[in-house]
Structure formats: C-alpha cells, structure tokens
C-alpha cells in the first residue's frame, strides 16, 4: 500500500492494515500467545503475541498522547518522556511491561479501543492539519500517525505470518 498523502488515505490505511492484522491474530495458536516465539523489537530479543499487541497499544497510546498534548498543552516530548529516538528498543520493553498482566482478550479490546480513538481523532482533524503543514520537524501529523499505526500494524501482521509459516 502506498504511503498515505491525505486524511482519507490515512484512515483507509489504518483500517485496512488493522483488519488484516486481526485476521493474523485470530490464526495464532491460543496455546502459544504468551510464548516468546517471534523476533522482538529490541536487538537479540524474542517476544510473544501478547508482547506484540502491547507494543501496538503502547504506540497507539503515544499517538493519542501526542494529539492531546498538541491540542491542550502545546508541548510534546518525543517519542516519550524519558526516552530518545535511539532508545526505542527500551521503550518497546516498557510497553511489554506496561501490559504484561493483561489477557489476550483484554489486550485485543484495548487495542480496538485505541485504534477507534485514533480514527475518531483523525476524523476531527482537518486535512490541512494532517498533511499540509509540518508538525514534528519535517514530518506532518498524518505521517507521524501513519508511522505509528498503519505501518506497525502491517509489520506486526508480517511478523505473525512469518511465525505461522515456520510452524
């Protein structure tokens, strides 16, 4: 799928990639969702399906935080308070810890709610705000949202598919 260039394409990319991800999640053996069987987000680590979902929720919640801070505070600590862009592996591990006591069903419900809220926020944002002005350095808000939703959903779908093919 091409990189979204406007609000409609962004919504379509998120919805499509999330729908395809959910299909792959439904194919994952229920007895293995907590087993660390897939390549992790930090170098030389392994993760479980539940870790992967925690990662997606974590980034989704950051997108929501960025949007809230943009609208209400004006300052955003990228990518997250206490982390720099070169520490994303550690941030991923933090996401795994943040949701480690959630069941698969709870994680799925939380991910559904997070995606729904992101889409709702996009609907309330103009195309100009999303794609016609820089938001973070050279990146537009729409591109930053895409980097942290549609793209990771596609990556997660591919990780699960790769694992399922290997079993």
LUMNULO-558512 format. One record per atom (N, C-alpha, C, O): residue number from 1; residue in one letter; x, y, z. Coordinates in nm, 3 decimals, m for minus. Example, Ala and Ser with C-alpha at 12.3 -4.5 7.8 and 13.67 -1.06 7.14 Angstrom:
2
(1,"A",(1.319,m0.569,0.780))
(1,"A",(1.230,m0.450,0.780))
(1,"A",(1.320,m0.330,0.780))
(1,"A",(1.424,m0.332,0.846))
(2,"S",(1.285,m0.225,0.708))
(2,"S",(1.367,m0.106,0.714))
(2,"S",(1.290,0.003,0.787))
(2,"S",(1.341,0.114,0.804))
***
This chain:
167
(1,"X",(0.084,m0.118,0.000))
(1,"X",(0.000,0.000,0.000))
(1,"X",(0.089,0.124,0.000))
(1,"X",(0.189,0.131,0.071))
(2,"X",(0.051,0.221,m0.079))
(2,"X",(0.127,0.346,m0.089))
(2,"X",(0.116,0.425,0.042))
(2,"X",(0.021,0.408,0.119))
(3,"X",(0.214,0.510,0.064))
(3,"X",(0.213,0.594,0.183))
(3,"X",(0.098,0.694,0.171))
(3,"X",(0.086,0.761,0.068))
(4,"X",(0.013,0.704,0.272))
(4,"X",(m0.100,0.797,0.266))
(4,"X",(m0.053,0.942,0.249))
(4,"X",(0.045,0.985,0.308))
(5,"X",(m0.127,1.015,0.166))
(5,"X",(m0.097,1.156,0.141))
(5,"X",(m0.209,1.250,0.184))
(5,"X",(m0.197,1.372,0.171))
(6,"X",(m0.319,1.192,0.234))
(6,"X",(m0.428,1.276,0.281))
(6,"X",(m0.508,1.200,0.387))
(6,"X",(m0.486,1.082,0.412))
(7,"X",(m0.600,1.271,0.446))
(7,"X",(m0.679,1.218,0.558))
(7,"X",(m0.752,1.088,0.520))
(7,"X",(m0.748,0.991,0.595))
(8,"X",(m0.816,1.087,0.404))
(8,"X",(m0.892,0.969,0.361))
(8,"X",(m0.799,0.848,0.344))
(8,"X",(m0.833,0.738,0.387))
(9,"X",(m0.685,0.868,0.282))
(9,"X",(m0.591,0.759,0.263))
(9,"X",(m0.535,0.710,0.396))
(9,"X",(m0.512,0.590,0.413))
(10,"X",(m0.514,0.801,0.490))
(10,"X",(m0.464,0.762,0.622))
(10,"X",(m0.567,0.674,0.693))
(10,"X",(m0.532,0.569,0.747))
(11,"X",(m0.690,0.716,0.693))
(11,"X",(m0.797,0.635,0.755))
(11,"X",(m0.805,0.498,0.688))
(11,"X",(m0.814,0.396,0.757))
(12,"X",(m0.802,0.496,0.555))
(12,"X",(m0.810,0.369,0.482))
(12,"X",(m0.692,0.278,0.517))
(12,"X",(m0.711,0.158,0.536))
(13,"X",(m0.571,0.334,0.526))
(13,"X",(m0.452,0.254,0.557))
(13,"X",(m0.461,0.194,0.697))
(13,"X",(m0.431,0.077,0.718))
(14,"X",(m0.503,0.275,0.793))
(14,"X",(m0.515,0.224,0.930))
(14,"X",(m0.620,0.114,0.936))
(14,"X",(m0.596,0.007,0.991))
(15,"X",(m0.738,0.140,0.878))
(15,"X",(m0.846,0.042,0.883))
(15,"X",(m0.808,m0.088,0.812))
(15,"X",(m0.832,m0.197,0.865))
(16,"X",(m0.749,m0.078,0.694))
(16,"X",(m0.712,m0.197,0.618))
(16,"X",(m0.604,m0.277,0.692))
(16,"X",(m0.619,m0.398,0.712))
(17,"X",(m0.497,m0.211,0.733))
(17,"X",(m0.389,m0.283,0.798))
(17,"X",(m0.432,m0.342,0.932))
(17,"X",(m0.386,m0.450,0.969))
(18,"X",(m0.520,m0.274,1.002))
(18,"X",(m0.568,m0.327,1.129))
(18,"X",(m0.658,m0.448,1.106))
(18,"X",(m0.650,m0.546,1.179))
(19,"X",(m0.743,m0.440,1.007))
(19,"X",(m0.831,m0.554,0.974))
(19,"X",(m0.746,m0.677,0.938))
(19,"X",(m0.775,m0.787,0.984))
(20,"X",(m0.643,m0.658,0.855))
(20,"X",(m0.557,m0.770,0.816))
(20,"X",(m0.477,m0.824,0.935))
(20,"X",(m0.456,m0.945,0.947))
(21,"X",(m0.434,m0.735,1.023))
(21,"X",(m0.364,m0.778,1.145))
(21,"X",(m0.456,m0.865,1.231))
(21,"X",(m0.413,m0.968,1.281))
(22,"X",(m0.580,m0.823,1.247))
(22,"X",(m0.672,m0.900,1.331))
(22,"X",(m0.695,m1.041,1.275))
(22,"X",(m0.714,m1.136,1.350))
(23,"X",(m0.695,m1.052,1.143))
(23,"X",(m0.708,m1.185,1.082))
(23,"X",(m0.589,m1.272,1.121))
(23,"X",(m0.607,m1.388,1.157))
(24,"X",(m0.469,m1.217,1.114))
(24,"X",(m0.349,m1.293,1.152))
(24,"X",(m0.351,m1.328,1.301))
(24,"X",(m0.315,m1.439,1.339))
(25,"X",(m0.393,m1.235,1.384))
(25,"X",(m0.402,m1.263,1.528))
(25,"X",(m0.497,m1.379,1.553))
(25,"X",(m0.470,m1.466,1.636))
(26,"X",(m0.609,m1.383,1.481))
(26,"X",(m0.707,m1.490,1.501))
(26,"X",(m0.652,m1.626,1.460))
(26,"X",(m0.703,m1.729,1.505))
(27,"X",(m0.549,m1.630,1.377))
(27,"X",(m0.488,m1.756,1.332))
(27,"X",(m0.380,m1.806,1.427))
(27,"X",(m0.334,m1.919,1.415))
(28,"X",(m0.340,m1.723,1.520))
(28,"X",(m0.230,m1.758,1.611))
(28,"X",(m0.279,m1.863,1.710))
(28,"X",(m0.386,m1.848,1.768))
(29,"X",(m0.203,m1.969,1.731))
(29,"X",(m0.245,m2.074,1.825))
(29,"X",(m0.266,m2.016,1.966))
(29,"X",(m0.175,m1.955,2.022))
(30,"X",(m0.384,m2.036,2.021))
(30,"X",(m0.416,m1.978,2.152))
(30,"X",(m0.324,m2.030,2.262))
(30,"X",(m0.303,m1.962,2.363))
(31,"X",(m0.270,m2.149,2.244))
(31,"X",(m0.182,m2.206,2.347))
(31,"X",(m0.042,m2.141,2.346))
(31,"X",(0.039,m2.168,2.434))
(32,"X",(m0.014,m2.057,2.245))
(32,"X",(0.120,m2.000,2.232))
(32,"X",(0.125,m1.848,2.243))
(32,"X",(0.229,m1.788,2.215))
(33,"X",(0.017,m1.784,2.284))
(33,"X",(0.014,m1.637,2.282))
(33,"X",(0.107,m1.572,2.382))
(33,"X",(0.144,m1.456,2.366))
(34,"X",(0.147,m1.645,2.486))
(34,"X",(0.239,m1.589,2.585))
(34,"X",(0.382,m1.639,2.565))
(34,"X",(0.473,m1.595,2.635))
(35,"X",(0.402,m1.729,2.471))
(35,"X",(0.536,m1.783,2.444))
(35,"X",(0.615,m1.686,2.358))
(35,"X",(0.564,m1.632,2.260))
(36,"X",(0.740,m1.665,2.394))
(36,"X",(0.826,m1.571,2.322))
(36,"X",(0.884,m1.642,2.200))
(36,"X",(0.991,m1.702,2.206))
(37,"X",(0.809,m1.635,2.089))
(37,"X",(0.840,m1.712,1.970))
(37,"X",(0.877,m1.627,1.848))
(37,"X",(0.922,m1.680,1.747))
(38,"X",(0.858,m1.497,1.859))
(38,"X",(0.885,m1.407,1.746))
(38,"X",(0.999,m1.313,1.781))
(38,"X",(1.027,m1.285,1.898))
(39,"X",(1.065,m1.264,1.676))
(39,"X",(1.173,m1.168,1.695))
(39,"X",(1.118,m1.043,1.765))
(39,"X",(1.016,m0.988,1.723))
(40,"X",(1.187,m0.999,1.870))
(40,"X",(1.142,m0.883,1.946))
(40,"X",(1.180,m0.751,1.881))
(40,"X",(1.248,m0.748,1.779))
(41,"X",(1.136,m0.644,1.942))
(41,"X",(1.164,m0.511,1.889))
(41,"X",(1.301,m0.458,1.929))
(41,"X",(1.352,m0.365,1.867))
(42,"X",(1.360,m0.516,2.031))
(42,"X",(1.496,m0.479,2.071))
(42,"X",(1.590,m0.586,2.016))
(42,"X",(1.553,m0.703,2.003))
(43,"X",(1.711,m0.546,1.986))
(43,"X",(1.809,m0.638,1.929))
(43,"X",(1.828,m0.761,2.017))
(43,"X",(1.839,m0.752,2.140))
(44,"X",(1.832,m0.876,1.952))
(44,"X",(1.858,m1.005,2.018))
(44,"X",(1.753,m1.040,2.125))
(44,"X",(1.787,m1.099,2.228))
(45,"X",(1.627,m1.003,2.101))
(45,"X",(1.520,m1.039,2.195))
(45,"X",(1.411,m1.115,2.121))
(45,"X",(1.401,m1.110,1.998))
(46,"X",(1.332,m1.184,2.198))
(46,"X",(1.215,m1.255,2.146))
(46,"X",(1.092,m1.197,2.216))
(46,"X",(1.100,m1.146,2.327))
(47,"X",(0.979,m1.207,2.148))
(47,"X",(0.855,m1.157,2.207))
(47,"X",(0.741,m1.253,2.178))
(47,"X",(0.747,m1.336,2.087))
(48,"X",(0.638,m1.239,2.259))
(48,"X",(0.516,m1.318,2.243))
(48,"X",(0.414,m1.237,2.163))
(48,"X",(0.434,m1.118,2.135))
(49,"X",(0.306,m1.303,2.125))
(49,"X",(0.197,m1.231,2.059))
(49,"X",(0.144,m1.123,2.152))
(49,"X",(0.114,m1.012,2.108))
(50,"X",(0.132,m1.154,2.281))
(50,"X",(0.084,m1.054,2.376))
(50,"X",(0.181,m0.936,2.388))
(50,"X",(0.137,m0.823,2.404))
(51,"X",(0.311,m0.962,2.380))
(51,"X",(0.408,m0.852,2.378))
(51,"X",(0.387,m0.765,2.254))
(51,"X",(0.390,m0.643,2.262))
(52,"X",(0.367,m0.829,2.141))
(52,"X",(0.346,m0.756,2.016))
(52,"X",(0.223,m0.667,2.026))
(52,"X",(0.224,m0.552,1.982))
(53,"X",(0.117,m0.720,2.082))
(53,"X",(m0.004,m0.640,2.099))
(53,"X",(0.020,m0.524,2.196))
(53,"X",(m0.030,m0.414,2.176))
(54,"X",(0.097,m0.551,2.303))
(54,"X",(0.132,m0.446,2.399))
(54,"X",(0.209,m0.333,2.331))
(54,"X",(0.186,m0.216,2.359))
(55,"X",(0.298,m0.371,2.243))
(55,"X",(0.376,m0.274,2.166))
(55,"X",(0.284,m0.185,2.082))
(55,"X",(0.299,m0.063,2.080))
(56,"X",(0.189,m0.247,2.014))
(56,"X",(0.096,m0.170,1.930))
(56,"X",(0.008,m0.078,2.014))
(56,"X",(m0.018,0.036,1.976))
(57,"X",(m0.037,m0.128,2.128))
(57,"X",(m0.116,m0.044,2.219))
(57,"X",(m0.031,0.072,2.269))
(57,"X",(m0.076,0.186,2.270))
(58,"X",(0.093,0.043,2.310))
(58,"X",(0.182,0.147,2.361))
(58,"X",(0.201,0.259,2.261))
(58,"X",(0.190,0.377,2.296))
(59,"X",(0.231,0.224,2.136))
(59,"X",(0.249,0.328,2.035))
(59,"X",(0.118,0.399,2.004))
(59,"X",(0.116,0.520,1.982))
(60,"X",(0.009,0.326,2.003))
(60,"X",(m0.121,0.390,1.981))
(60,"X",(m0.153,0.490,2.091))
(60,"X",(m0.203,0.599,2.064))
(61,"X",(m0.125,0.452,2.214))
(61,"X",(m0.148,0.543,2.326))
(61,"X",(m0.057,0.665,2.317))
(61,"X",(m0.097,0.775,2.356))
(62,"X",(0.065,0.647,2.267))
(62,"X",(0.153,0.762,2.247))
(62,"X",(0.096,0.856,2.141))
(62,"X",(0.101,0.978,2.159))
(63,"X",(0.043,0.802,2.033))
(63,"X",(m0.020,0.886,1.931))
(63,"X",(m0.132,0.968,1.993))
(63,"X",(m0.144,1.088,1.967))
(64,"X",(m0.213,0.904,2.076))
(64,"X",(m0.323,0.976,2.143))
(64,"X",(m0.268,1.083,2.237))
(64,"X",(m0.323,1.193,2.245))
(65,"X",(m0.162,1.050,2.308))
(65,"X",(m0.099,1.148,2.398))
(65,"X",(m0.044,1.267,2.319))
(65,"X",(m0.062,1.382,2.358))
(66,"X",(0.022,1.238,2.207))
(66,"X",(0.075,1.346,2.123))
(66,"X",(m0.038,1.437,2.076))
(66,"X",(m0.026,1.560,2.079))
(67,"X",(m0.148,1.376,2.032))
(67,"X",(m0.261,1.455,1.984))
(67,"X",(m0.321,1.538,2.097))
(67,"X",(m0.354,1.655,2.078))
(68,"X",(m0.336,1.479,2.213))
(68,"X",(m0.390,1.552,2.328))
(68,"X",(m0.298,1.668,2.365))
(68,"X",(m0.344,1.781,2.382))
(69,"X",(m0.169,1.639,2.376))
(69,"X",(m0.074,1.745,2.413))
(69,"X",(m0.071,1.855,2.308))
(69,"X",(m0.062,1.973,2.343))
(70,"X",(m0.078,1.819,2.182))
(70,"X",(m0.081,1.919,2.075))
(70,"X",(m0.201,2.012,2.093))
(70,"X",(m0.188,2.134,2.078))
(71,"X",(m0.314,1.956,2.125))
(71,"X",(m0.437,2.035,2.136))
(71,"X",(m0.450,2.109,2.267))
(71,"X",(m0.518,2.212,2.273))
(72,"X",(m0.388,2.059,2.375))
(72,"X",(m0.414,2.115,2.507))
(72,"X",(m0.293,2.175,2.578))
(72,"X",(m0.309,2.263,2.663))
(73,"X",(m0.175,2.130,2.545))
(73,"X",(m0.057,2.175,2.617))
(73,"X",(0.039,2.248,2.523))
(73,"X",(0.104,2.345,2.563))
(74,"X",(0.048,2.201,2.401))
(74,"X",(0.135,2.262,2.303))
(74,"X",(0.274,2.205,2.300))
(74,"X",(0.348,2.229,2.204))
(75,"X",(0.314,2.130,2.401))
(75,"X",(0.447,2.069,2.406))
(75,"X",(0.434,1.918,2.401))
(75,"X",(0.347,1.858,2.465))
(76,"X",(0.524,1.858,2.324))
(76,"X",(0.524,1.712,2.313))
(76,"X",(0.666,1.664,2.333))
(76,"X",(0.760,1.716,2.272))
(77,"X",(0.681,1.566,2.418))
(77,"X",(0.811,1.508,2.449))
(77,"X",(0.826,1.381,2.364))
(77,"X",(0.779,1.274,2.403))
(78,"X",(0.890,1.393,2.247))
(78,"X",(0.902,1.282,2.154))
(78,"X",(1.022,1.195,2.187))
(78,"X",(1.123,1.248,2.233))
(79,"X",(1.017,1.065,2.168))
(79,"X",(0.895,0.992,2.140))
(79,"X",(0.807,0.975,2.265))
(79,"X",(0.685,0.966,2.255))
(80,"X",(0.872,0.971,2.382))
(80,"X",(0.801,0.960,2.509))
(80,"X",(0.892,1.015,2.617))
(80,"X",(1.015,1.009,2.605))
(81,"X",(0.833,1.066,2.722))
(81,"X",(0.911,1.120,2.833))
(81,"X",(1.008,1.014,2.884))
(81,"X",(0.968,0.901,2.914))
(82,"X",(1.136,1.051,2.893))
(82,"X",(1.238,0.959,2.943))
(82,"X",(1.304,0.875,2.835))
(82,"X",(1.396,0.799,2.865))
(83,"X",(1.259,0.886,2.711))
(83,"X",(1.315,0.807,2.601))
(83,"X",(1.353,0.898,2.485))
(83,"X",(1.286,0.997,2.456))
(84,"X",(1.462,0.861,2.419))
(84,"X",(1.505,0.928,2.298))
(84,"X",(1.480,0.834,2.181))
(84,"X",(1.456,0.715,2.200))
(85,"X",(1.486,0.888,2.060))
(85,"X",(1.458,0.806,1.942))
(85,"X",(1.555,0.688,1.930))
(85,"X",(1.520,0.586,1.870))
(86,"X",(1.675,0.699,1.985))
(86,"X",(1.771,0.588,1.976))
(86,"X",(1.750,0.485,2.088))
(86,"X",(1.832,0.395,2.106))
(87,"X",(1.642,0.499,2.164))
(87,"X",(1.612,0.407,2.274))
(87,"X",(1.478,0.334,2.253))
(87,"X",(1.411,0.297,2.350))
(88,"X",(1.441,0.315,2.129))
(88,"X",(1.310,0.256,2.101))
(88,"X",(1.300,0.111,2.146))
(88,"X",(1.191,0.064,2.179))
(89,"X",(1.412,0.039,2.147))
(89,"X",(1.410,m0.098,2.200))
(89,"X",(1.372,m0.100,2.346))
(89,"X",(1.295,m0.186,2.390))
(90,"X",(1.425,m0.007,2.423))
(90,"X",(1.390,0.003,2.565))
(90,"X",(1.245,0.047,2.582))
(90,"X",(1.177,0.000,2.674))
(91,"X",(1.199,0.135,2.496))
(91,"X",(1.058,0.176,2.502))
(91,"X",(0.967,0.058,2.472))
(91,"X",(0.863,0.041,2.536))
(92,"X",(1.005,m0.024,2.375))
(92,"X",(0.926,m0.145,2.345))
(92,"X",(0.918,m0.235,2.467))
(92,"X",(0.811,m0.286,2.500))
(93,"X",(1.031,m0.256,2.534))
(93,"X",(1.031,m0.338,2.655))
(93,"X",(0.940,m0.279,2.762))
(93,"X",(0.874,m0.352,2.837))
(94,"X",(0.936,m0.145,2.770))
(94,"X",(0.847,m0.080,2.865))
(94,"X",(0.701,m0.107,2.831))
(94,"X",(0.620,m0.133,2.920))
(95,"X",(0.668,m0.102,2.703))
(95,"X",(0.531,m0.135,2.661))
(95,"X",(0.496,m0.278,2.700))
(95,"X",(0.386,m0.304,2.748))
(96,"X",(0.589,m0.372,2.679))
(96,"X",(0.564,m0.511,2.718))
(96,"X",(0.531,m0.518,2.867))
(96,"X",(0.437,m0.587,2.908))
(97,"X",(0.610,m0.447,2.948))
(97,"X",(0.587,m0.448,3.094))
(97,"X",(0.455,m0.380,3.131))
(97,"X",(0.385,m0.426,3.221))
(98,"X",(0.422,m0.272,3.062))
(98,"X",(0.300,m0.197,3.094))
(98,"X",(0.175,m0.283,3.086))
(98,"X",(0.080,m0.262,3.161))
(99,"X",(0.175,m0.380,2.996))
(99,"X",(0.054,m0.460,2.971))
(99,"X",(0.074,m0.609,3.000))
(99,"X",(m0.005,m0.691,2.955))
(100,"X",(0.178,m0.643,3.074))
(100,"X",(0.211,m0.784,3.095))
(100,"X",(0.106,m0.861,3.173))
(100,"X",(0.102,m0.984,3.164))
(101,"X",(0.021,m0.795,3.249))
(101,"X",(m0.080,m0.865,3.328))
(101,"X",(m0.217,m0.868,3.261))
(101,"X",(m0.317,m0.907,3.323))
(102,"X",(m0.221,m0.828,3.135))
(102,"X",(m0.347,m0.829,3.061))
(102,"X",(m0.362,m0.962,2.987))
(102,"X",(m0.264,m1.019,2.939))
(103,"X",(m0.484,m1.011,2.978))
(103,"X",(m0.511,m1.132,2.900))
(103,"X",(m0.516,m1.095,2.752))
(103,"X",(m0.523,m0.977,2.716))
(104,"X",(m0.512,m1.195,2.667))
(104,"X",(m0.521,m1.172,2.523))
(104,"X",(m0.650,m1.097,2.489))
(104,"X",(m0.647,m1.003,2.409))
(105,"X",(m0.762,m1.138,2.548))
(105,"X",(m0.889,m1.069,2.521))
(105,"X",(m0.885,m0.923,2.567))
(105,"X",(m0.935,m0.835,2.497))
(106,"X",(m0.827,m0.898,2.682))
(106,"X",(m0.814,m0.761,2.731))
(106,"X",(m0.726,m0.677,2.640))
(106,"X",(m0.756,m0.561,2.612))
(107,"X",(m0.618,m0.736,2.595))
(107,"X",(m0.529,m0.665,2.502))
(107,"X",(m0.601,m0.633,2.372))
(107,"X",(m0.589,m0.523,2.319))
(108,"X",(m0.676,m0.729,2.320))
(108,"X",(m0.749,m0.707,2.195))
(108,"X",(m0.852,m0.596,2.212))
(108,"X",(m0.866,m0.510,2.126))
(109,"X",(m0.924,m0.598,2.324))
(109,"X",(m1.023,m0.493,2.349))
(109,"X",(m0.956,m0.357,2.362))
(109,"X",(m1.006,m0.258,2.309))
(110,"X",(m0.844,m0.351,2.431))
(110,"X",(m0.773,m0.224,2.448))
(110,"X",(m0.717,m0.175,2.314))
(110,"X",(m0.721,m0.055,2.286))
(111,"X",(m0.666,m0.266,2.233))
(111,"X",(m0.616,m0.226,2.101))
(111,"X",(m0.731,m0.177,2.013))
(111,"X",(m0.716,m0.077,1.942))
(112,"X",(m0.844,m0.245,2.017))
(112,"X",(m0.962,m0.198,1.942))
(112,"X",(m1.001,m0.056,1.984))
(112,"X",(m1.024,0.030,1.899))
(113,"X",(m1.007,m0.033,2.114))
(113,"X",(m1.045,0.100,2.165))
(113,"X",(m0.943,0.206,2.126))
(113,"X",(m0.979,0.318,2.092))
(114,"X",(m0.815,0.170,2.132))
(114,"X",(m0.709,0.265,2.095))
(114,"X",(m0.720,0.303,1.949))
(114,"X",(m0.713,0.421,1.914))
(115,"X",(m0.737,0.204,1.862))
(115,"X",(m0.749,0.231,1.718))
(115,"X",(m0.875,0.314,1.691))
(115,"X",(m0.871,0.408,1.612))
(116,"X",(m0.985,0.279,1.756))
(116,"X",(m1.108,0.356,1.739))
(116,"X",(m1.088,0.503,1.776))
(116,"X",(m1.132,0.593,1.705))
(117,"X",(m1.022,0.526,1.889))
(117,"X",(m0.999,0.663,1.935))
(117,"X",(m0.906,0.739,1.840))
(117,"X",(m0.927,0.858,1.814))
(118,"X",(m0.803,0.673,1.790))
(118,"X",(m0.714,0.738,1.694))
(118,"X",(m0.792,0.777,1.568))
(118,"X",(m0.779,0.888,1.518))
(119,"X",(m0.874,0.685,1.517))
(119,"X",(m0.954,0.714,1.399))
(119,"X",(m1.052,0.829,1.425))
(119,"X",(m1.074,0.913,1.338))
(120,"X",(m1.111,0.830,1.543))
(120,"X",(m1.203,0.939,1.578))
(120,"X",(m1.129,1.072,1.579))
(120,"X",(m1.180,1.173,1.529))
(121,"X",(m1.010,1.073,1.636))
(121,"X",(m0.932,1.196,1.639))
(121,"X",(m0.894,1.242,1.498))
(121,"X",(m0.895,1.362,1.469))
(122,"X",(m0.860,1.147,1.411))
(122,"X",(m0.828,1.183,1.273))
(122,"X",(m0.950,1.246,1.207))
(122,"X",(m0.938,1.347,1.137))
(123,"X",(m1.067,1.187,1.229))
(123,"X",(m1.191,1.242,1.171))
(123,"X",(m1.213,1.387,1.214))
(123,"X",(m1.266,1.468,1.137))
(124,"X",(m1.172,1.420,1.337))
(124,"X",(m1.192,1.555,1.391))
(124,"X",(m1.081,1.652,1.350))
(124,"X",(m1.086,1.770,1.385))
(125,"X",(m0.982,1.603,1.278))
(125,"X",(m0.868,1.684,1.237))
(125,"X",(m0.879,1.713,1.088))
(125,"X",(m0.916,1.626,1.010))
(126,"X",(m0.847,1.834,1.049))
(126,"X",(m0.857,1.870,0.907))
(126,"X",(m0.741,1.811,0.828))
(126,"X",(m0.636,1.779,0.883))
(127,"X",(m0.763,1.797,0.699))
(127,"X",(m0.656,1.750,0.611))
(127,"X",(m0.538,1.847,0.616))
(127,"X",(m0.423,1.804,0.608))
(128,"X",(m0.566,1.977,0.629))
(128,"X",(m0.459,2.077,0.639))
(128,"X",(m0.371,2.047,0.760))
(128,"X",(m0.248,2.048,0.750))
(129,"X",(m0.434,2.022,0.876))
(129,"X",(m0.357,1.993,0.997))
(129,"X",(m0.280,1.862,0.986))
(129,"X",(m0.171,1.848,1.042))
(130,"X",(m0.336,1.767,0.913))
(130,"X",(m0.273,1.634,0.900))
(130,"X",(m0.160,1.632,0.798))
(130,"X",(m0.057,1.568,0.821))
(131,"X",(m0.178,1.701,0.685))
(131,"X",(m0.084,1.680,0.574))
(131,"X",(m0.029,1.805,0.507))
(131,"X",(0.057,1.794,0.420))
(132,"X",(m0.076,1.922,0.544))
(132,"X",(m0.033,2.039,0.469))
(132,"X",(0.058,2.132,0.547))
(132,"X",(0.088,2.242,0.501))
(133,"X",(0.101,2.090,0.664))
(133,"X",(0.198,2.170,0.739))
(133,"X",(0.285,2.078,0.821))
(133,"X",(0.239,1.974,0.868))
(134,"X",(0.411,2.115,0.839))
(134,"X",(0.499,2.033,0.923))
(134,"X",(0.449,2.032,1.067))
(134,"X",(0.392,2.130,1.116))
(135,"X",(0.472,1.919,1.133))
(135,"X",(0.427,1.908,1.271))
(135,"X",(0.543,1.875,1.365))
(135,"X",(0.555,1.934,1.473))
(136,"X",(0.626,1.783,1.324))
(136,"X",(0.743,1.744,1.403))
(136,"X",(0.862,1.745,1.308))
(136,"X",(0.880,1.651,1.230))
(137,"X",(0.941,1.850,1.315))
(137,"X",(1.048,1.867,1.218))
(137,"X",(0.989,1.875,1.080))
(137,"X",(0.903,1.959,1.053))
(138,"X",(1.035,1.789,0.990))
(138,"X",(0.982,1.788,0.854))
(138,"X",(0.856,1.704,0.838))
(138,"X",(0.792,1.707,0.733))
(139,"X",(0.821,1.629,0.942))
(139,"X",(0.710,1.533,0.933))
(139,"X",(0.577,1.600,0.964))
(139,"X",(0.566,1.683,1.054))
(140,"X",(0.476,1.562,0.887))
(140,"X",(0.340,1.608,0.914))
(140,"X",(0.279,1.521,1.023))
(140,"X",(0.327,1.412,1.052))
(141,"X",(0.172,1.572,1.082))
(141,"X",(0.099,1.494,1.182))
(141,"X",(0.048,1.364,1.121))
(141,"X",(0.058,1.259,1.184))
(142,"X",(m0.006,1.370,1.001))
(142,"X",(m0.057,1.249,0.936))
(142,"X",(0.051,1.145,0.916))
(142,"X",(0.027,1.026,0.935))
(143,"X",(0.169,1.189,0.877))
(143,"X",(0.280,1.095,0.857))
(143,"X",(0.324,1.034,0.990))
(143,"X",(0.354,0.914,0.996))
(144,"X",(0.329,1.114,1.096))
(144,"X",(0.366,1.061,1.228))
(144,"X",(0.262,0.960,1.277))
(144,"X",(0.298,0.860,1.338))
(145,"X",(0.135,0.987,1.252))
(145,"X",(0.031,0.892,1.290))
(145,"X",(0.049,0.763,1.210))
(145,"X",(0.042,0.653,1.267))
(146,"X",(0.072,0.775,1.080))
(146,"X",(0.091,0.658,0.995))
(146,"X",(0.212,0.577,1.039))
(146,"X",(0.205,0.454,1.043))
(147,"X",(0.323,0.644,1.071))
(147,"X",(0.444,0.576,1.118))
(147,"X",(0.416,0.488,1.240))
(147,"X",(0.484,0.388,1.262))
(148,"X",(0.316,0.526,1.320))
(148,"X",(0.295,0.461,1.449))
(148,"X",(0.162,0.387,1.459))
(148,"X",(0.122,0.346,1.568))
(149,"X",(0.094,0.371,1.346))
(149,"X",(m0.030,0.293,1.344))
(149,"X",(m0.030,0.198,1.225))
(149,"X",(m0.001,0.079,1.240))
(150,"X",(m0.061,0.249,1.107))
(150,"X",(m0.074,0.164,0.988))
(150,"X",(0.054,0.085,0.960))
(150,"X",(0.048,m0.035,0.932))
(151,"X",(0.169,0.150,0.967))
(151,"X",(0.296,0.080,0.939))
(151,"X",(0.323,m0.030,1.041))
(151,"X",(0.353,m0.142,1.001))
(152,"X",(0.315,m0.002,1.173))
(152,"X",(0.338,m0.111,1.268))
(152,"X",(0.233,m0.222,1.259))
(152,"X",(0.264,m0.338,1.286))
(153,"X",(0.109,m0.189,1.222))
(153,"X",(0.008,m0.294,1.205))
(153,"X",(0.051,m0.388,1.093))
(153,"X",(0.041,m0.510,1.106))
(154,"X",(0.099,m0.332,0.983))
(154,"X",(0.146,m0.413,0.872))
(154,"X",(0.268,m0.496,0.912))
(154,"X",(0.277,m0.614,0.879))
(155,"X",(0.361,m0.434,0.983))
(155,"X",(0.480,m0.505,1.030))
(155,"X",(0.440,m0.619,1.123))
(155,"X",(0.494,m0.730,1.112))
(156,"X",(0.347,m0.594,1.214))
(156,"X",(0.302,m0.697,1.308))
(156,"X",(0.235,m0.812,1.234))
(156,"X",(0.258,m0.929,1.265))
(157,"X",(0.153,m0.778,1.136))
(157,"X",(0.087,m0.881,1.054))
(157,"X",(0.192,m0.969,0.987))
(157,"X",(0.178,m1.092,0.984))
(158,"X",(0.296,m0.908,0.933))
(158,"X",(0.402,m0.983,0.867))
(158,"X",(0.482,m1.068,0.964))
(158,"X",(0.521,m1.180,0.930))
(159,"X",(0.506,m1.018,1.085))
(159,"X",(0.578,m1.097,1.186))
(159,"X",(0.498,m1.223,1.223))
(159,"X",(0.553,m1.332,1.233))
(160,"X",(0.368,m1.203,1.242))
(160,"X",(0.283,m1.317,1.277))
(160,"X",(0.280,m1.416,1.161))
(160,"X",(0.291,m1.537,1.182))
(161,"X",(0.264,m1.365,1.040))
(161,"X",(0.260,m1.452,0.922))
(161,"X",(0.389,m1.532,0.909))
(161,"X",(0.385,m1.652,0.882))
(162,"X",(0.503,m1.467,0.929))
(162,"X",(0.632,m1.535,0.923))
(162,"X",(0.639,m1.646,1.027))
(162,"X",(0.686,m1.757,0.998))
(163,"X",(0.593,m1.616,1.149))
(163,"X",(0.594,m1.718,1.253))
(163,"X",(0.503,m1.836,1.215))
(163,"X",(0.543,m1.952,1.227))
(164,"X",(0.382,m1.805,1.171))
(164,"X",(0.286,m1.911,1.138))
(164,"X",(0.338,m2.001,1.025))
(164,"X",(0.312,m2.121,1.025))
(165,"X",(0.409,m1.943,0.932))
(165,"X",(0.464,m2.022,0.822))
(165,"X",(0.577,m2.113,0.870))
(165,"X",(0.603,m2.217,0.809))
(166,"X",(0.643,m2.074,0.977))
(166,"X",(0.756,m2.152,1.029))
(166,"X",(0.713,m2.268,1.118))
(166,"X",(0.795,m2.353,1.153))
(167,"X",(0.586,m2.273,1.154))
(167,"X",(0.540,m2.377,1.246))
(167,"X",(0.474,m2.492,1.172))
(167,"X",(0.430,m2.588,1.234))
***
